[in-house]
Amino acid sequence: MRALPEGTVAVATNGGVSVLAPSADGESLRALTGPDGKETLRAALLAPAEPGVLLTLHPDAGLTLSEGDAVKHVTSRNGLFTDGLESAAVDKWRNVWLLASDGRAFIVPLSALREAR
């Protein structure tokens, strides 16, 4: 579970990632889904990148970048240096710092993750 800068809360379960947001009617729960309409993969870590943007690391399955209703899955097949990620952080220049399971580290601009095909 992670509080996000815009006042919402992201929750990761074995069933995927959902965002709990306050609304005029109380609260709303929105499941993050990928381009195929399926729920996101099991999450290992949630890292806010900037308001409205969430990075989710998946055990041995890369990461997803969620912006509103848009979810992009980034893996070694479309440019990520490894699928096994342990940790992530985003600095004030919007660089994403990634730590792999094997100890390697990688720094990538958030914009490059957005552009991954």
PyMOL commands that place a pseudoatom at each C-alpha (Angstrom):
pseudoatom trace, name=CA, resn=MET, resi=1, chain=A, elem=C, hetatm=0, pos=[0.000, 0.000, 0.000]
pseudoatom trace, name=CA, resn=ARG, resi=2, chain=A, elem=C, hetatm=0, pos=[1.307, 3.439, -0.882]
pseudoatom trace, name=CA, resn=ALA, resi=3, chain=A, elem=C, hetatm=0, pos=[-0.110, 6.944, -0.378]
pseudoatom trace, name=CA, resn=LEU, resi=4, chain=A, elem=C, hetatm=0, pos=[0.252, 8.926, -3.603]
pseudoatom trace, name=CA, resn=PRO, resi=5, chain=A, elem=C, hetatm=0, pos=[0.933, 12.678, -3.929]
pseudoatom trace, name=CA, resn=GLU, resi=6, chain=A, elem=C, hetatm=0, pos=[-2.520, 13.468, -5.367]
pseudoatom trace, name=CA, resn=GLY, resi=7, chain=A, elem=C, hetatm=0, pos=[-4.300, 12.173, -2.250]
pseudoatom trace, name=CA, resn=THR, resi=8, chain=A, elem=C, hetatm=0, pos=[-5.136, 8.688, -3.500]
pseudoatom trace, name=CA, resn=VAL, resi=9, chain=A, elem=C, hetatm=0, pos=[-3.886, 5.362, -2.157]
pseudoatom trace, name=CA, resn=ALA, resi=10, chain=A, elem=C, hetatm=0, pos=[-2.546, 2.528, -4.345]
pseudoatom trace, name=CA, resn=VAL, resi=11, chain=A, elem=C, hetatm=0, pos=[-3.056, -1.003, -3.057]
pseudoatom trace, name=CA, resn=ALA, resi=12, chain=A, elem=C, hetatm=0, pos=[-1.217, -4.054, -4.433]
pseudoatom trace, name=CA, resn=THR, resi=13, chain=A, elem=C, hetatm=0, pos=[-2.578, -7.561, -3.996]
pseudoatom trace, name=CA, resn=ASN, resi=14, chain=A, elem=C, hetatm=0, pos=[-2.091, -10.905, -5.726]
pseudoatom trace, name=CA, resn=GLY, resi=15, chain=A, elem=C, hetatm=0, pos=[-4.970, -9.836, -7.965]
pseudoatom trace, name=CA, resn=GLY, resi=16, chain=A, elem=C, hetatm=0, pos=[-3.282, -6.685, -9.226]
pseudoatom trace, name=CA, resn=VAL, resi=17, chain=A, elem=C, hetatm=0, pos=[-3.169, -3.003, -8.317]
pseudoatom trace, name=CA, resn=SER, resi=18, chain=A, elem=C, hetatm=0, pos=[-6.113, -0.781, -7.428]
pseudoatom trace, name=CA, resn=VAL, resi=19, chain=A, elem=C, hetatm=0, pos=[-6.322, 2.913, -6.590]
pseudoatom trace, name=CA, resn=LEU, resi=20, chain=A, elem=C, hetatm=0, pos=[-8.607, 4.156, -3.816]
pseudoatom trace, name=CA, resn=ALA, resi=21, chain=A, elem=C, hetatm=0, pos=[-9.660, 7.775, -4.328]
pseudoatom trace, name=CA, resn=PRO, resi=22, chain=A, elem=C, hetatm=0, pos=[-11.866, 10.098, -2.291]
pseudoatom trace, name=CA, resn=SER, resi=23, chain=A, elem=C, hetatm=0, pos=[-14.908, 11.346, -4.191]
pseudoatom trace, name=CA, resn=ALA, resi=24, chain=A, elem=C, hetatm=0, pos=[-18.024, 13.409, -3.553]
pseudoatom trace, name=CA, resn=ASP, resi=25, chain=A, elem=C, hetatm=0, pos=[-19.938, 10.168, -2.915]
pseudoatom trace, name=CA, resn=GLY, resi=26, chain=A, elem=C, hetatm=0, pos=[-17.380, 8.790, -0.473]
pseudoatom trace, name=CA, resn=GLU, resi=27, chain=A, elem=C, hetatm=0, pos=[-14.601, 6.744, -2.034]
pseudoatom trace, name=CA, resn=SER, resi=28, chain=A, elem=C, hetatm=0, pos=[-14.047, 4.988, -5.331]
pseudoatom trace, name=CA, resn=LEU, resi=29, chain=A, elem=C, hetatm=0, pos=[-11.908, 1.937, -6.070]
pseudoatom trace, name=CA, resn=ARG, resi=30, chain=A, elem=C, hetatm=0, pos=[-10.422, 1.600, -9.562]
pseudoatom trace, name=CA, resn=ALA, resi=31, chain=A, elem=C, hetatm=0, pos=[-8.493, -1.464, -10.736]
pseudoatom trace, name=CA, resn=LEU, resi=32, chain=A, elem=C, hetatm=0, pos=[-5.550, -0.667, -12.983]
pseudoatom trace, name=CA, resn=THR, resi=33, chain=A, elem=C, hetatm=0, pos=[-5.784, -2.694, -16.169]
pseudoatom trace, name=CA, resn=GLY, resi=34, chain=A, elem=C, hetatm=0, pos=[-3.378, -3.184, -19.040]
pseudoatom trace, name=CA, resn=PRO, resi=35, chain=A, elem=C, hetatm=0, pos=[-3.993, -2.552, -22.735]
pseudoatom trace, name=CA, resn=ASP, resi=36, chain=A, elem=C, hetatm=0, pos=[-5.601, -5.992, -23.061]
pseudoatom trace, name=CA, resn=GLY, resi=37, chain=A, elem=C, hetatm=0, pos=[-8.177, -5.120, -20.389]
pseudoatom trace, name=CA, resn=LYS, resi=38, chain=A, elem=C, hetatm=0, pos=[-6.712, -7.595, -17.912]
pseudoatom trace, name=CA, resn=GLU, resi=39, chain=A, elem=C, hetatm=0, pos=[-5.758, -6.578, -14.408]
pseudoatom trace, name=CA, resn=THR, resi=40, chain=A, elem=C, hetatm=0, pos=[-2.133, -5.757, -13.743]
pseudoatom trace, name=CA, resn=LEU, resi=41, chain=A, elem=C, hetatm=0, pos=[0.238, -8.465, -12.566]
pseudoatom trace, name=CA, resn=ARG, resi=42, chain=A, elem=C, hetatm=0, pos=[1.009, -9.221, -8.931]
pseudoatom trace, name=CA, resn=ALA, resi=43, chain=A, elem=C, hetatm=0, pos=[2.966, -6.266, -7.576]
pseudoatom trace, name=CA, resn=ALA, resi=44, chain=A, elem=C, hetatm=0, pos=[6.131, -6.277, -5.487]
pseudoatom trace, name=CA, resn=LEU, resi=45, chain=A, elem=C, hetatm=0, pos=[6.604, -2.513, -5.067]
pseudoatom trace, name=CA, resn=LEU, resi=46, chain=A, elem=C, hetatm=0, pos=[4.640, 0.676, -5.742]
pseudoatom trace, name=CA, resn=ALA, resi=47, chain=A, elem=C, hetatm=0, pos=[6.595, 3.874, -6.448]
pseudoatom trace, name=CA, resn=PRO, resi=48, chain=A, elem=C, hetatm=0, pos=[4.932, 7.212, -7.267]
pseudoatom trace, name=CA, resn=ALA, resi=49, chain=A, elem=C, hetatm=0, pos=[6.800, 8.880, -10.139]
pseudoatom trace, name=CA, resn=GLU, resi=50, chain=A, elem=C, hetatm=0, pos=[4.931, 12.196, -10.189]
pseudoatom trace, name=CA, resn=PRO, resi=51, chain=A, elem=C, hetatm=0, pos=[1.329, 13.215, -9.451]
pseudoatom trace, name=CA, resn=GLY, resi=52, chain=A, elem=C, hetatm=0, pos=[-0.943, 10.821, -11.314]
pseudoatom trace, name=CA, resn=VAL, resi=53, chain=A, elem=C, hetatm=0, pos=[1.877, 8.472, -12.361]
pseudoatom trace, name=CA, resn=LEU, resi=54, chain=A, elem=C, hetatm=0, pos=[2.618, 5.184, -10.595]
pseudoatom trace, name=CA, resn=LEU, resi=55, chain=A, elem=C, hetatm=0, pos=[5.423, 2.687, -11.206]
pseudoatom trace, name=CA, resn=THR, resi=56, chain=A, elem=C, hetatm=0, pos=[4.668, -0.892, -10.188]
pseudoatom trace, name=CA, resn=LEU, resi=57, chain=A, elem=C, hetatm=0, pos=[7.430, -3.500, -10.046]
pseudoatom trace, name=CA, resn=HIS, resi=58, chain=A, elem=C, hetatm=0, pos=[6.488, -7.126, -10.668]
pseudoatom trace, name=CA, resn=PRO, resi=59, chain=A, elem=C, hetatm=0, pos=[8.567, -10.149, -9.564]
pseudoatom trace, name=CA, resn=ASP, resi=60, chain=A, elem=C, hetatm=0, pos=[10.378, -11.360, -12.704]
pseudoatom trace, name=CA, resn=ALA, resi=61, chain=A, elem=C, hetatm=0, pos=[7.943, -9.480, -14.976]
pseudoatom trace, name=CA, resn=GLY, resi=62, chain=A, elem=C, hetatm=0, pos=[9.382, -5.963, -15.330]
pseudoatom trace, name=CA, resn=LEU, resi=63, chain=A, elem=C, hetatm=0, pos=[7.285, -2.945, -14.415]
pseudoatom trace, name=CA, resn=THR, resi=64, chain=A, elem=C, hetatm=0, pos=[4.128, -1.132, -15.327]
pseudoatom trace, name=CA, resn=LEU, resi=65, chain=A, elem=C, hetatm=0, pos=[3.763, 2.606, -15.725]
pseudoatom trace, name=CA, resn=SER, resi=66, chain=A, elem=C, hetatm=0, pos=[0.236, 3.779, -14.881]
pseudoatom trace, name=CA, resn=GLU, resi=67, chain=A, elem=C, hetatm=0, pos=[-0.986, 7.248, -15.855]
pseudoatom trace, name=CA, resn=GLY, resi=68, chain=A, elem=C, hetatm=0, pos=[-4.678, 7.654, -15.149]
pseudoatom trace, name=CA, resn=ASP, resi=69, chain=A, elem=C, hetatm=0, pos=[-6.406, 4.887, -17.079]
pseudoatom trace, name=CA, resn=ALA, resi=70, chain=A, elem=C, hetatm=0, pos=[-3.387, 4.193, -19.304]
pseudoatom trace, name=CA, resn=VAL, resi=71, chain=A, elem=C, hetatm=0, pos=[-1.157, 1.303, -18.214]
pseudoatom trace, name=CA, resn=LYS, resi=72, chain=A, elem=C, hetatm=0, pos=[2.051, 0.362, -20.061]
pseudoatom trace, name=CA, resn=HIS, resi=73, chain=A, elem=C, hetatm=0, pos=[3.937, -2.874, -19.296]
pseudoatom trace, name=CA, resn=VAL, resi=74, chain=A, elem=C, hetatm=0, pos=[7.704, -2.496, -19.782]
pseudoatom trace, name=CA, resn=THR, resi=75, chain=A, elem=C, hetatm=0, pos=[9.877, -5.632, -19.869]
pseudoatom trace, name=CA, resn=SER, resi=76, chain=A, elem=C, hetatm=0, pos=[13.181, -6.789, -21.311]
pseudoatom trace, name=CA, resn=ARG, resi=77, chain=A, elem=C, hetatm=0, pos=[11.282, -7.460, -24.552]
pseudoatom trace, name=CA, resn=ASN, resi=78, chain=A, elem=C, hetatm=0, pos=[10.676, -3.754, -25.082]
pseudoatom trace, name=CA, resn=GLY, resi=79, chain=A, elem=C, hetatm=0, pos=[13.850, -2.198, -23.713]
pseudoatom trace, name=CA, resn=LEU, resi=80, chain=A, elem=C, hetatm=0, pos=[14.096, -2.784, -19.959]
pseudoatom trace, name=CA, resn=PHE, resi=81, chain=A, elem=C, hetatm=0, pos=[17.553, -4.016, -18.876]
pseudoatom trace, name=CA, resn=THR, resi=82, chain=A, elem=C, hetatm=0, pos=[16.060, -6.905, -16.857]
pseudoatom trace, name=CA, resn=ASP, resi=83, chain=A, elem=C, hetatm=0, pos=[12.698, -8.280, -15.782]
pseudoatom trace, name=CA, resn=GLY, resi=84, chain=A, elem=C, hetatm=0, pos=[13.868, -9.015, -12.216]
pseudoatom trace, name=CA, resn=LEU, resi=85, chain=A, elem=C, hetatm=0, pos=[13.554, -5.734, -10.311]
pseudoatom trace, name=CA, resn=GLU, resi=86, chain=A, elem=C, hetatm=0, pos=[13.783, -5.253, -6.538]
pseudoatom trace, name=CA, resn=SER, resi=87, chain=A, elem=C, hetatm=0, pos=[13.396, -1.533, -5.958]
pseudoatom trace, name=CA, resn=ALA, resi=88, chain=A, elem=C, hetatm=0, pos=[12.704, 1.785, -7.666]
pseudoatom trace, name=CA, resn=ALA, resi=89, chain=A, elem=C, hetatm=0, pos=[12.803, 5.469, -6.830]
pseudoatom trace, name=CA, resn=VAL, resi=90, chain=A, elem=C, hetatm=0, pos=[12.220, 8.639, -8.839]
pseudoatom trace, name=CA, resn=ASP, resi=91, chain=A, elem=C, hetatm=0, pos=[14.367, 11.724, -8.272]
pseudoatom trace, name=CA, resn=LYS, resi=92, chain=A, elem=C, hetatm=0, pos=[13.384, 15.388, -8.678]
pseudoatom trace, name=CA, resn=TRP, resi=93, chain=A, elem=C, hetatm=0, pos=[14.644, 15.381, -12.294]
pseudoatom trace, name=CA, resn=ARG, resi=94, chain=A, elem=C, hetatm=0, pos=[12.225, 12.518, -13.095]
pseudoatom trace, name=CA, resn=ASN, resi=95, chain=A, elem=C, hetatm=0, pos=[14.969, 9.934, -13.462]
pseudoatom trace, name=CA, resn=VAL, resi=96, chain=A, elem=C, hetatm=0, pos=[13.866, 6.445, -12.444]
pseudoatom trace, name=CA, resn=TRP, resi=97, chain=A, elem=C, hetatm=0, pos=[16.461, 4.544, -10.403]
pseudoatom trace, name=CA, resn=LEU, resi=98, chain=A, elem=C, hetatm=0, pos=[15.994, 0.788, -10.714]
pseudoatom trace, name=CA, resn=LEU, resi=99, chain=A, elem=C, hetatm=0, pos=[17.722, -1.943, -8.699]
pseudoatom trace, name=CA, resn=ALA, resi=100, chain=A, elem=C, hetatm=0, pos=[17.769, -5.453, -10.156]
pseudoatom trace, name=CA, resn=SER, resi=101, chain=A, elem=C, hetatm=0, pos=[17.580, -8.732, -8.243]
pseudoatom trace, name=CA, resn=ASP, resi=102, chain=A, elem=C, hetatm=0, pos=[21.192, -9.476, -9.220]
pseudoatom trace, name=CA, resn=GLY, resi=103, chain=A, elem=C, hetatm=0, pos=[22.470, -6.175, -7.755]
pseudoatom trace, name=CA, resn=ARG, resi=104, chain=A, elem=C, hetatm=0, pos=[22.774, -4.193, -10.987]
pseudoatom trace, name=CA, resn=ALA, resi=105, chain=A, elem=C, hetatm=0, pos=[21.411, -0.660, -10.990]
pseudoatom trace, name=CA, resn=PHE, resi=106, chain=A, elem=C, hetatm=0, pos=[20.080, 1.386, -13.875]
pseudoatom trace, name=CA, resn=ILE, resi=107, chain=A, elem=C, hetatm=0, pos=[18.950, 4.987, -14.216]
pseudoatom trace, name=CA, resn=VAL, resi=108, chain=A, elem=C, hetatm=0, pos=[16.438, 5.809, -16.949]
pseudoatom trace, name=CA, resn=PRO, resi=109, chain=A, elem=C, hetatm=0, pos=[14.461, 8.998, -17.629]
pseudoatom trace, name=CA, resn=LEU, resi=110, chain=A, elem=C, hetatm=0, pos=[10.742, 8.608, -16.927]
pseudoatom trace, name=CA, resn=SER, resi=111, chain=A, elem=C, hetatm=0, pos=[10.160, 9.826, -20.490]
pseudoatom trace, name=CA, resn=ALA, resi=112, chain=A, elem=C, hetatm=0, pos=[12.037, 6.777, -21.862]
pseudoatom trace, name=CA, resn=LEU, resi=113, chain=A, elem=C, hetatm=0, pos=[9.703, 4.415, -19.989]
pseudoatom trace, name=CA, resn=ARG, resi=114, chain=A, elem=C, hetatm=0, pos=[6.739, 6.301, -21.443]
pseudoatom trace, name=CA, resn=GLU, resi=115, chain=A, elem=C, hetatm=0, pos=[8.157, 5.830, -24.950]
pseudoatom trace, name=CA, resn=ALA, resi=116, chain=A, elem=C, hetatm=0, pos=[8.938, 2.088, -24.607]
pseudoatom trace, name=CA, resn=ARG, resi=117, chain=A, elem=C, hetatm=0, pos=[7.129, 0.078, -27.260]
for i in range(1, 117): cmd.bond("trace and resi %d" % i, "trace and resi %d" % (i + 1))
show_as sticks, trace
zoom trace
